[in-house]
């Protein structure tokens, strides 16, 4: 029989459920990350994302053309001055293919640096 009383029983049960669910949740998250990396590589998402923007000028939203020196071809930046579709493509391209990724990268690495710095401080205090 339980020897330690009702309060200790409640605390013991609470800890068992808390740590058990936390452990299972952590294992679930780790297995999900592993599964996504192995079975559904993020590269497929990156390629799909890039393909959408790369195919847009082929569908006449934006344009491809010669670079100013005429030695190579890329997005026709000059066409943004001539039509609204090219201007909107350039703006969307700038936001979703430059500003947003840079923002995510800066935020991610900033959070990692903050976490590492806090961990280092905690270790130094002990």
C-alpha positions in Angstrom: 0.0 0.0 0.0 1.0 3.7 -0.4 2.8 4.8 2.7 3.2 8.6 2.2 -0.2 10.2 2.3 -2.5 11.8 -0.2 -0.5 15.0 -1.0 2.7 13.0 -1.8 0.5 10.6 -3.8 -0.9 13.6 -5.9 2.6 15.0 -6.3 4.0 11.6 -7.3 1.2 11.1 -9.8 1.6 14.6 -11.2 5.3 14.1 -11.7 4.8 10.7 -13.4 2.2 12.2 -15.8 4.2 15.4 -16.5 7.5 13.7 -17.1 5.9 10.8 -19.0 4.0 13.1 -21.4 7.0 15.4 -21.8 9.3 12.4 -22.6 6.8 11.0 -25.1 6.3 14.5 -26.7 10.0 15.0 -27.0 10.4 11.6 -28.7 7.5 12.4 -30.9 9.1 15.7 -32.0 12.5 14.1 -32.6 10.9 11.3 -34.7 8.9 13.8 -36.7 12.0 15.9 -37.4 13.9 12.8 -38.4 11.0 11.6 -40.6 10.7 14.9 -42.3 14.4 15.0 -43.0 14.6 11.5 -44.3 11.2 10.8 -45.9 10.2 14.3 -47.0 13.3 16.3 -47.5 12.9 20.0 -47.1 14.9 20.3 -50.3 11.7 19.3 -52.2 9.9 22.3 -50.6 12.8 24.6 -51.5 12.8 23.4 -55.1 9.0 23.8 -55.4 9.2 27.3 -53.9 12.0 28.3 -56.3 10.2 26.7 -59.3 7.1 28.8 -58.7 9.1 32.0 -58.9 11.3 30.7 -61.7 8.3 29.7 -63.8 6.4 32.9 -63.3 8.1 34.8 -66.1 7.4 31.8 -68.4 3.7 32.3 -67.6 4.1 36.1 -68.5 4.2 37.4 -64.9 7.5 39.1 -65.1 10.0 38.7 -68.0 13.3 37.1 -68.7 15.7 39.0 -71.0 19.3 40.1 -71.6 21.3 41.7 -68.9 22.3 45.3 -69.6 25.7 44.3 -71.1 24.1 41.6 -73.3 26.4 38.9 -72.1 23.9 36.8 -70.2 20.2 36.5 -69.5 18.2 36.8 -66.3 15.1 38.6 -65.0 14.5 41.6 -67.1 14.7 44.3 -64.5 14.1 47.1 -67.0 10.6 45.7 -67.8 9.5 46.7 -64.4 9.4 50.3 -65.6 7.2 49.3 -68.6 4.4 47.2 -67.3 2.5 46.6 -64.0 2.8 42.7 -64.2 6.6 42.9 -64.3 6.6 45.5 -61.4 4.3 43.3 -59.3 6.5 40.2 -60.0 9.7 42.1 -59.0 8.1 43.4 -55.8 6.8 39.9 -54.8 10.1 38.4 -55.8 11.9 40.9 -53.5 9.6 40.3 -50.6 9.2 36.5 -50.7 12.7 35.6 -52.1 14.8 38.1 -50.3 13.2 39.9 -47.4 11.3 37.0 -46.0 14.1 34.4 -46.2 16.6 36.9 -44.8 14.2 37.7 -41.9 13.7 34.1 -41.1 17.5 33.5 -41.2 18.3 36.5 -39.0 15.5 35.6 -36.5 16.5 31.9 -36.4 20.2 32.6 -35.7 19.4 35.4 -33.3 17.2 33.0 -31.2 20.0 30.4 -31.4 22.6 33.0 -30.2 20.3 34.1 -27.3 19.7 30.5 -26.3 23.4 29.6 -26.4 24.3 32.8 -24.4 21.7 32.0 -21.8 22.9 28.4 -21.5 26.5 29.6 -21.2 25.5 32.0 -18.4 23.6 29.3 -16.6 26.6 27.0 -16.8 29.0 29.7 -15.6 26.7 30.4 -12.5 26.9 26.7 -11.5 
